[in-house]
């Protein structure tokens, strides 16, 4: 499953110093997939790493987006696991 979403205000701030990062990093994408061994993985782009890799710099707003993504994904996955555990 590929989920696409964004927070425009944060995206604008993150693109101020390096506007072209918007081509690579926004809208944000989260990929959820199941491997052949039935393990489930969640992957997303680290916007700070995109800034460093492609444009040679990153900024606080890009780091905020990355931290927010990690927190949101962790919360969503933890919530889902708790629901699954309560069914058993």
C-alpha positions, -999 to +999 in steps of 0.1 A: +000+000+000+013+034-009-001+064+011+004+099-001-002+130+021+013+163+032+012+192+056+014+222+032+026+247+059+055+225+069+063+217+033+066+254+024+089+260+053+111+230+045+114+242+009+123+278+016+161+273+014+160+246-012+128+248-033+136+220-056+134+195-027+096+197-033+101+177-064+116+148-045+101+149-011+066+163-012+040+151-011+052+126+016+050+089+008+047+060+031+051+025+017+037-005+036+046-039+023+047-075+032+078-096+024+077-132+013+084-143+049+052-125+060+071-097+078+055-063+073+076-032+067+069+005+067+092+028+047+093+065+041+117+091+027+138+110+052+135+146+039+167+157+057+186+130+039+171+142+006+183+177+013+218+166+021+220+141-007+207+162-036+213+197-025+242+196+000+222+210+029+193+205+052+174+228+076+155+227+109+121+225+091+132+195+071+143+178+103+109+187+119+091+170+090+113+139+094+108+137+132+070+142+127+069+114+102+087+090+125+064+099+154+032+096+133+042+062+118+053+049+152+020+059+168-001+044+139+018+011+140+017+009+178-020+016+178-027-011+152-005-037+171-025-029+203-058-035+185-045-068+171-032-080+205-065-072+222-083-095+198-063-125+209 
